[in-house]
Amino acid sequence: MDKEKFLKISYGILADENLTPSEKLVYAFVCGFKICYASIRTIATTLGISERQVVRCLKKLVKLGYIREVKTDQRTKAYKRNE
């Protein structure tokens, strides 16, 4: 049996009225990794939301300072939780 992976999310994020439920889910997904290299498609499929919605959520989370983009050698973007 595979071990399940659990995510911790701060109450501050859950209680933030400026964030939609989708933004909170995307934040939790990103925080599940030291650096999140997952594609927009992977995030969308995993969370059951559209790719366009994932992009909007990531942009807003970066703008609010919850996460940041991480430089990669590739053309893809990676994200990391701000600490």
N, C-alpha and C positions, 0 to 999 in steps of 0.2 A: 504494500500500500504506500503510495506517495505521500510524503509529508506536505501538508497544506502550508501555504505561505500566508502570513497575516501582516497587515499594514497598520501602523500606528499613525493617527492623524490628530493633531492638536485640537483641543476644544475651541481655540481661537479661530481656527479655519472653519470648523463646523458651524460656529455661531456667527461668522461674518456675513452680514446681510447683503454685502456688496457682491457676493459670489453666488452664482446659480448652482443648483445641484450638479450639473454637468461639470462646471469648473472645479467643484470640490472633488468629484470623481477623477478628473484628469490630474489634479494636484496629488491625490493619493496614489495614482498610478505612477507618476514621475518619482514620488518619494519612495517607491518600492525598490528603487535602484540607487546605487551610489551616483552613477551617471546614467541617465536614461537615453539609450541609443535607439529605442523602439521607433519604428516608422509611424507616421500619422495613420496609415491603414491599420497597423497592428493595434494601436491604441483605440481607434474607432471600433474595430471588430471586437476587441476584448470588452469594451465598455458598452457596446450596443448603441453607439451614437454615430452621427455622420462624420466623415473626414473633415468637411468644412467646419463643423461645430468644434472638432478637436483643435483645428488651427485657431479659431477664434478664442477658445479657452486658453490655449498656450500663450497667445499674444496678450490677453488680459492678465494672466498670472505673472507674466514677465513685467508688464506695465505697473502692476501693483507691488512688484518686488518680492513675490512669494517664491518665484523660481528665476533662474537665469539661463541664458544660452551659454553653452560651453563650446569653445573652439575645437574643431576636429580637423583631421587631415583630409577628410572626405567632404563631399559636397552636401552631405546630410547634416542636419542640425541635431545637437544633443542638448539635454536639459538637466539641470541639477537644482535641488532645493537650496534656497538661500538659508544660511545659518546665522 
